[in-house]
Each structure stands twice: as structure tokens, then as C-alpha cells.
């Protein structure tokens, strides 16, 4: 080993504190920045997650260096583990243990956190990566600390057992293995990118490359090869930067989930190499800048405590009626620094003094007076106690804000949602106005537009729903199957590549919901309990509590984006069964004061029978949305003109543009998920505006007629409507020609047909309601009845007047129904 090498590999490297300061700034900006969805700052904030990877590389470099230098010394294991315990355990267990104890009586917290053992044994990355929990907000950072602690536990054994000249080969093997493990895990769990992000075996390369760097600087003559090393490291940094610009460091794409982490690891390692090579030189002076180095010194406390700072400031702002815009970020950052400073002086530094008890020849005791000074004076003990008490009080204030589990302090309480919503999967609670029309009458939802009309009357209806319960206005729930649970749906608005193209006006809406805390992250990135691949509407309502209730209780949303039906259709469920369950989902959502935003389903390729039924299923969705006067998106309509009808090669899920699903440019909107992401943000924009009193539409087509014999509903084909036989006439004498025995009240629809047509009618009834369908031609007379049926009826009729009559089978089965009538030819 040359004499020049120790100067680079040994001793305190001040510049690495500055680099750690940059890493923690990246993490905090990623969490705090109110990203508008476009622009350089949005991209930088979205990519801030790489700060954690930079920490991994620095840790690998420093820890491997310590172990390599002390290998074979007496007390090798004792000294290393003791020093790690003194550095990590005091603050970690005070904070994590305190949070676990404080919320031990909160069932929602326990459900999200899982067993405390995961966190107490430094396995905190398992609940979110493998068990798919949305962990509580304050515990969310623990996953990366768990990976580091697992590294600290095992790597000393590796260094002790593996000969030094073999260690580099082993680390290279880890660099190769990690992306392979990520690829395999992605293929096994394509809808769960958190496995690749948080599972230890998937992140081996990021720490291993830091360790490999420590091996390299101790095995080669660095000064002799300095110029070449600088050139290679510079090329790697430049290539990584190009990759970052091109991909936006979107870790949810297939590239991001596999080789993306490797590229980031190499870029971070090259950066660390350059910092080490230029230590103590003018070129690295910025990294010795005192404020930056101070942040690096506080990085552990900042990492654990920046989320409590976020919660506390957000709670105070909410109580003052202030919006959480950009100006709150300095306040959050300042409080995080204050909390970390208190932690450093009162918790961390006193224990760090004890590290000198575990020194060695190659890792000597430090003579820093700040760490080795004498015992504290009585006054300093009092101040320490007061400061620690203040820290506890501030954290308790954040806890009482109620946002640790379900929000960020400015929304309604999760307890209210739990009380308001049914929890037993039994009878659906009905909103008192659930079956009523808007103040202006029933607004029709025509088939020739993307979004259903949103008039002043509809806006008043939505305001009435919202007034029944307090919820976080910046959170929406995702309700559906794999088309909704997919990482391609809407997640890219939080940290992914976003190009709004001509839709830049939607940036404020994207930013608005980025501020929502849906169980530890924004609603865009949340893995919903009620958005699961392969599920049907029935699955959403099955269990105690049901997945629907579980999700609503967990995140306290104001809105729910609902798209179900593909699997109901593919699995052969009837129109009536699907419609009844979807209706229950919608009414249960409304009963909790949550506004459902409903959507039609895409086409299906490769199964003509299933695809042929989709228009009928979609009209059931439209009818329920119209009947409840809630927003409806006709996604099916917007995807039809696209290549392959907007579908991917599997024929079921929407397609994605090469530039990512949030590329909302003209070229990007030739793909299915891109269109869905656009129309969803548009619908959220319209709905938020409606709650604020701004209706998007001045006028809309209105339903004509009330459904009685004297005033039938004037209808056109295709027909989709919700009616209630309790408001109709008793017309059972009219159906004797069809052999019908219905004796309840009826709702009458009147059609004018220009030519002979085969009509196919479907009805959805629910709960105690039981209705029949009758088709009459020419007049409402017994001899005019040509067909009748229970759930469905088909008849070929000539040009002229045709009546569709929906009649309850008896006086005890009157109630609401949804009616769909198609023209088959």
C-alpha cells in the first residue's frame, strides 16, 4: 500500500458531511416541495428520493472503510457494534418507540403499521415492501434505516470471513445480483413497485457500490491513477445525469424499477469518489460550507424528524385557515432543523461521547471537545431537560393533530369517518337525499361528451354530499381493479416524468393533491385497499370491514375515483349483479360524505363476447352516476379512436406512451393510460371547482316527464336512467297481453322509433326492490304489450311509439331501479 493512499482513505473527510447535507436537503425538498407538476423545480423535487441512495453509498463507503481498517484488531466486533448502537439506538428507539406507544390504542394506526416487532428489530422495510402496508406517516422513513441496520449487522461478518482480495469480487456479484432480483420481483409482483424500492435484496447494489469504492481506494495507488479515475467518474456522473433528464428518475417505470436504481447507485458512487479525490482542495470548498456541513451533522435527526415538522406546521396552518403552499416550506424546514438540533444536543451527542470507550489503533478516540468534554453543569442539565420536554410537547402537538395516520393536519378526523361509515359489510347506509334529483331536476348524462354536465344544480348536490362529513379535501381514494391499481394510473404525478403539454392549467390541481397525506404519501402513489387486480364490485363489499370501508377509514378522502366492471364482465357476472354492487359502492361512498367520480370501462380485445357486453355495463355505470348526480367520465368513448382502442398488448389494460403515462402531449395522448390520467385530473379539477361554487356548465339537457301514464319520461336510444316506482302509477292491468303478474307501481318511458328496431332492455334492482320490464307498442293498452321479463327482455318492434314500463312485482317490492335499453341492430 502506497504512502499516499491513507490520506484519501483515512481520517475525517469534512466534505462528506457537506455531501450528507445535500442528501438530506434532497430528501426534505422531495417531501416538502409543493410541486406544480411541470418545470425544473418540479422535476428536481420529484427526483429528491435519490438523497436516500446517496446516504446508502456514503454509509457503505465509510462503514466498509472502518471495517477494512480494523479487521483483525482486538475488539473488532465489540467496538463496531457498540459504536453503531450508540449512534443509532438512542434517538431511534426514543422516537420510534414513542410513536408506537403513543398510538398503540389507535386501531387504524395498528392496522397500517403492523406488528411493532418489525420496527423494534430493524425490519421496518418489510411491512411496506413485502406486506404492502401503507405505513403511518411518521414511521415511513424507517424503511431505509432498516436496510442500513441490516447492513451494519451482517457486513462485519462478511469482512471478517472473506479474504480482502475476494471481497471486491463478492461486492461486484452483489452489483450484478441486485438488478436481477429487482427484475424477477417485478415480474412476480408487477403492481407493487415498493418491493424494488424498499426490499433489502433489491437495494444491495446501492450500499455494495459504496463498499466497493472503499475497497478500491485501499487497493490501488490512487495518486498514480488520479487523472484516469477523475475522467471515469466524471463520465459516470455525466451519463447518470443524462439518464436522469431522459427518464425523470421515475422509479415506477420498468426501467426505473430495474436498472434505474443501478444507474443512480453508480452516479452516487462516482460523486463520492470525486469528493474523496478532491478532499481538502479549493474545488470542494462548497462542501465545507459551514451551514451545509451542519445539516450533514444533523442528518440523522433531520431524517427522522422532518415529517413531524411537516405535520406540526401543517396543523398550525390549518387551524389558522392558511393553505399549504410554497411559503410553508421554509417554516417546515426551520422547524425540522430546530427539532434535529434539540435532538443532537440533548440525545445524540451525549451518547456519542461514549463512543471513545470503544476506540482502537485504526479508529482512535476523537479529541473533539464537543464530544469529550466533562460532565454537564447543573444549569446545562436543567436546560437539557427543558429542551427535551419541549421536543416531546411539540411532537405531541403533531400527534394530536390527528394526521399521523390519515392526513397532514388540515382535514377531518379519521374517527369521524369510522363512525359515519358502515363497518360490518351489511346494509348500506343511505344518504337522505341519495335518490333525489338536483334542485333543477334530473340532468341527463349524454353519450357524446367526455365529462358529464356539471351545472349549478349538480354543484349544489355535490356540496350537500360534502357537507355531511368532514374529510381531507386534498385526498382522493382509488377504487377499482388492476386498471386502477396499476402503477401506470396517476402515480407518475408524484415523482414521475410529467409533461402537461397544452394542459398546463391542470398543474394547480396536481399540486393541490400532492399536498394530501394518504397514509404516508400522496394519494397518487398510494396502494389502495380497494384497488386490487382481479377483483369485482362484489369483492369491494366483502369482508369485515370491507376493503371499501377499510380504505375510506384509512385515508379520510373527500373524493373517490371509481372504475369497476372489467372483471365483473369477464367473469360472467350478470348486469343486475354488477349494477347492484356498484350502486352499493356509490351509495356507501356518498353516505360517508365522499364524492364518487365514476368512469366507464375500456374495451376488451381477444374476447368478442365480453367486449360486446361492455356498452351495456357502461350504461349501467352512466345511469347510476346520473341518478345520483355525481361526476361521470366516459373513458370508453375517449379510448375508442386510439390505436388498438387505447389498449396494451394484453387486450385488457390501457396502453402507455413510451415517454410515460403522464406525457399529456398530443403524441402521448395516443395511449390509453395517458388519456385516463388526463381525464381523471380534469374531473378532479371540475369537482373541486364545483365544491367552491364554480359550475363548469351553464346548461345541460334535462329529463322530460315524471314517468306517469299521463306524463311519461321522454326517452331516446340508448337509454340509461334511474327511476323509482314509488313515484309512479298502478298500471298492472296493461300487461295482461304479456302474461305479466306485476301488481306494484310503474314508471313509464316513451320512445319514438324511426324504423323497425330490436330492443334489448336490462333492469337493475337492489335490496327489497323487485321489478319487471314490459315493452308496449302504439299505446298503453293491454293488447299492446309485446314482451315482458324480470331482469332483461328483448323484442323487435316497428317504427312509431314504443313504451318501456318498469313495474314492481307487488306493492311491497316498490323502489329504485336502473334501466338500460339498447338498440341491437
Rosetta blueprint (number, residue, H / E / L):
1 X L
2 X L
3 X L
4 X L
5 X H
6 X H
7 X H
8 X H
9 X H
10 X L
11 X L
12 X L
13 X L
14 X H
15 X H
16 X H
17 X H
18 X H
19 X H
20 X H
21 X H
22 X H
23 X H
24 X H
25 X H
26 X H
27 X H
28 X H
29 X H
30 X H
31 X H
32 X H
33 X L
34 X L
35 X L
36 X L
37 X L
38 X L
39 X L
40 X H
41 X H
42 X H
43 X H
44 X H
45 X H
46 X H
47 X H
48 X H
49 X H
50 X H
51 X H
52 X H
53 X H
54 X H
55 X H
56 X H
57 X H
58 X H
59 X H
60 X H
61 X H
62 X H
63 X H
64 X H
65 X H
66 X H
67 X H
68 X H
69 X H
70 X H
71 X L
72 X L
73 X L
74 X L
75 X L
76 X H
77 X H
78 X H
79 X H
80 X H
81 X H
82 X H
83 X H
84 X H
85 X H
86 X H
87 X H
88 X H
89 X H
90 X H
91 X H
92 X H
93 X H
94 X H
95 X H
96 X H
97 X H
98 X H
99 X H
100 X H
101 X H
102 X H
103 X L
104 X L
105 X L
106 X L
107 X H
108 X H
109 X H
110 X H
111 X H
112 X H
113 X H
114 X L
115 X L
116 X H
117 X H
118 X H
119 X H
120 X H
121 X L
122 X L
123 X L
124 X L
125 X L
126 X H
127 X H
128 X H
129 X H
130 X L
131 X L
132 X L
133 X L
134 X L
135 X L
136 X L
137 X H
138 X H
139 X H
140 X L
141 X L
142 X H
143 X H
144 X H
145 X H
146 X H
147 X H
148 X H
149 X H
150 X H
151 X H
152 X H
153 X H
154 X H
155 X H
156 X H
157 X H
158 X H
159 X H
160 X H
161 X H
162 X L
163 X L
164 X H
165 X H
166 X H
167 X H
168 X H
169 X H
170 X H
171 X H
172 X H
173 X H
174 X H
175 X H
176 X H
177 X H
178 X H
179 X H
180 X H
181 X H
182 X H
183 X H
184 X H
185 X H
186 X H
187 X H
188 X H
189 X L
190 X L
191 X L
192 X L
193 X L
194 X H
195 X H
196 X H
197 X H
198 X H
199 X L
200 X H
201 X H
202 X H
203 X H
204 X H
205 X H
206 X H
207 X H
208 X H
209 X H
210 X H
211 X H
212 X H
213 X H
214 X H
215 X H
216 X H
217 X H
218 X H
219 X H
220 X L
221 X L
222 X L
223 X L
224 X L
225 X L
226 X H
227 X H
228 X H
229 X H
230 X H
231 X H
232 X H
233 X H
234 X H
235 X H
236 X H
237 X H
238 X H
239 X H
240 X H
241 X H
242 X H
243 X H
244 X H
245 X H
246 X H
247 X H
248 X L
249 X L
250 X L
251 X L
252 X L
253 X L
254 X H
255 X H
256 X H
257 X H
258 X H
259 X H
260 X H
261 X H
262 X H
263 X H
264 X H
265 X H
266 X H
267 X H
268 X H
269 X H
270 X H
271 X H
272 X H
273 X H
274 X H
275 X H
276 X H
277 X H
278 X L
279 X L
280 X L
281 X L
282 X H
283 X H
284 X H
285 X H
286 X H
287 X H
288 X H
289 X L
290 X H
291 X H
292 X H
293 X H
294 X H
295 X H
296 X H
297 X H
298 X L
299 X H
300 X H
301 X H
302 X H
303 X H
304 X H
305 X H
306 X H
307 X H
308 X H
309 X H
310 X H
311 X H
312 X H
313 X H
314 X H
315 X H
316 X H
317 X H
318 X H
319 X H
320 X L
321 X L
322 X L
323 X L
324 X L
325 X L
326 X L
327 X H
328 X H
329 X H
330 X H
331 X H
332 X H
333 X H
334 X H
335 X H
336 X H
337 X H
338 X H
339 X H
340 X H
341 X H
342 X H
343 X H
344 X H
345 X H
346 X H
347 X H
348 X H
349 X H
350 X H
351 X H
352 X H
353 X H
354 X H
355 X H
356 X H
357 X H
358 X H
359 X L
360 X L
361 X L
362 X L
363 X L
364 X L
365 X L
366 X L
367 X L
368 X L
369 X H
370 X H
371 X H
372 X H
373 X L
374 X L
375 X L
376 X L
377 X L
378 X H
379 X H
380 X H
381 X H
382 X H
383 X H
384 X H
385 X H
386 X H
387 X H
388 X H
389 X H
390 X H
391 X H
392 X H
393 X H
394 X H
395 X H
396 X H
397 X H
398 X H
399 X H
400 X H
401 X L
402 X L
403 X H
404 X H
405 X H
406 X H
407 X L
408 X L
409 X L
410 X L
411 X L
412 X L
413 X L
414 X H
415 X H
416 X H
417 X H
418 X H
419 X H
420 X H
421 X L
422 X L
423 X L
424 X L
425 X L
426 X L
427 X L
428 X L
429 X L
430 X L
431 X L
432 X L
433 X L
434 X L
435 X L
436 X L
437 X L
438 X E
439 X L
440 X L
441 X E
442 X L
443 X E
444 X L
445 X L
446 X L
447 X L
448 X L
449 X L
450 X L
451 X E
452 X L
453 X L
454 X L
455 X L
456 X H
457 X H
458 X H
459 X H
460 X H
461 X H
462 X H
463 X H
464 X H
465 X H
466 X H
467 X L
468 X L
469 X L
470 X L
471 X L
472 X E
473 X E
474 X E
475 X E
476 X E
477 X E
478 X E
479 X E
480 X E
481 X L
482 X H
483 X H
484 X H
485 X H
486 X L
487 X L
488 X L
489 X L
490 X L
491 X H
492 X H
493 X H
494 X L
495 X L
496 X L
497 X L
498 X L
499 X E
500 X L
501 X H
502 X H
503 X H
504 X H
505 X H
506 X H
507 X H
508 X H
509 X H
510 X H
511 X H
512 X H
513 X H
514 X H
515 X L
516 X L
517 X L
518 X L
519 X L
520 X L
521 X L
522 X L
523 X L
524 X L
525 X L
526 X L
527 X L
528 X L
529 X L
530 X L
531 X E
532 X L
533 X L
534 X L
535 X L
536 X L
537 X H
538 X H
539 X H
540 X H
541 X L
542 X L
543 X L
544 X L
545 X L
546 X L
547 X H
548 X H
549 X H
550 X H
551 X H
552 X H
553 X H
554 X H
555 X H
556 X L
557 X E
558 X E
559 X E
560 X E
561 X E
562 X E
563 X E
564 X L
565 X L
566 X H
567 X H
568 X H
569 X H
570 X H
571 X L
572 X L
573 X L
574 X L
575 X H
576 X H
577 X H
578 X H
579 X H
580 X H
581 X H
582 X H
583 X H
584 X H
585 X H
586 X H
587 X H
588 X H
589 X H
590 X H
591 X H
592 X L
593 X L
594 X L
595 X E
596 X E
597 X E
598 X E
599 X E
600 X L
601 X L
602 X L
603 X L
604 X L
605 X L
606 X L
607 X L
608 X H
609 X H
610 X H
611 X H
612 X H
613 X H
614 X H
615 X H
616 X H
617 X H
618 X H
619 X H
620 X H
621 X H
622 X H
623 X H
624 X H
625 X H
626 X H
627 X H
628 X H
629 X L
630 X L
631 X L
632 X E
633 X E
634 X L
635 X H
636 X H
637 X H
638 X H
639 X H
640 X H
641 X L
642 X L
643 X H
644 X H
645 X H
646 X H
647 X E
648 X L
649 X L
650 X L
651 X L
652 X L
653 X L
654 X E
655 X L
656 X L
657 X L
658 X L
659 X L
660 X L
661 X L
662 X L
663 X E
664 X L
665 X L
666 X L
667 X L
668 X H
669 X H
670 X H
671 X L
672 X H
673 X H
674 X H
675 X H
676 X H
677 X H
678 X H
679 X H
680 X H
681 X H
682 X H
683 X H
684 X H
685 X H
686 X H
687 X H
688 X H
689 X H
690 X H
691 X H
692 X L
693 X L
694 X L
695 X L
696 X L
697 X L
698 X L
699 X L
700 X L
701 X L
702 X E
703 X L
704 X E
705 X L
706 X L
707 X L
708 X L
709 X L
710 X L
711 X L
712 X L
713 X E
714 X E
715 X L
716 X L
717 X L
718 X L
719 X E
720 X E
721 X E
722 X E
723 X E
724 X E
725 X H
726 X H
727 X H
728 X L
729 X E
730 X E
731 X L
732 X H
733 X H
734 X H
735 X H
736 X H
737 X H
738 X H
739 X L
740 X L
741 X L
742 X L
743 X L
744 X L
745 X E
746 X E
747 X E
748 X E
749 X E
750 X E
751 X E
752 X E
753 X E
754 X L
755 X L
756 X L
757 X E
758 X E
759 X E
760 X E
761 X E
762 X E
763 X E
764 X E
765 X E
766 X L
767 X L
768 X L
769 X L
770 X L
771 X E
772 X E
773 X E
774 X E
775 X E
776 X E
777 X E
778 X L
779 X L
780 X L
781 X L
782 X H
783 X H
784 X H
785 X E
786 X E
787 X E
788 X E
789 X E
790 X L
791 X L
792 X E
793 X E
794 X E
795 X E
796 X E
797 X E
798 X L
799 X L
800 X E
801 X E
802 X E
803 X E
804 X E
805 X E
806 X E
807 X E
808 X E
809 X L
810 X L
811 X H
812 X H
813 X H
814 X L
815 X L
816 X E
817 X E
818 X E
819 X E
820 X E
821 X E
822 X E
823 X E
824 X L
825 X L
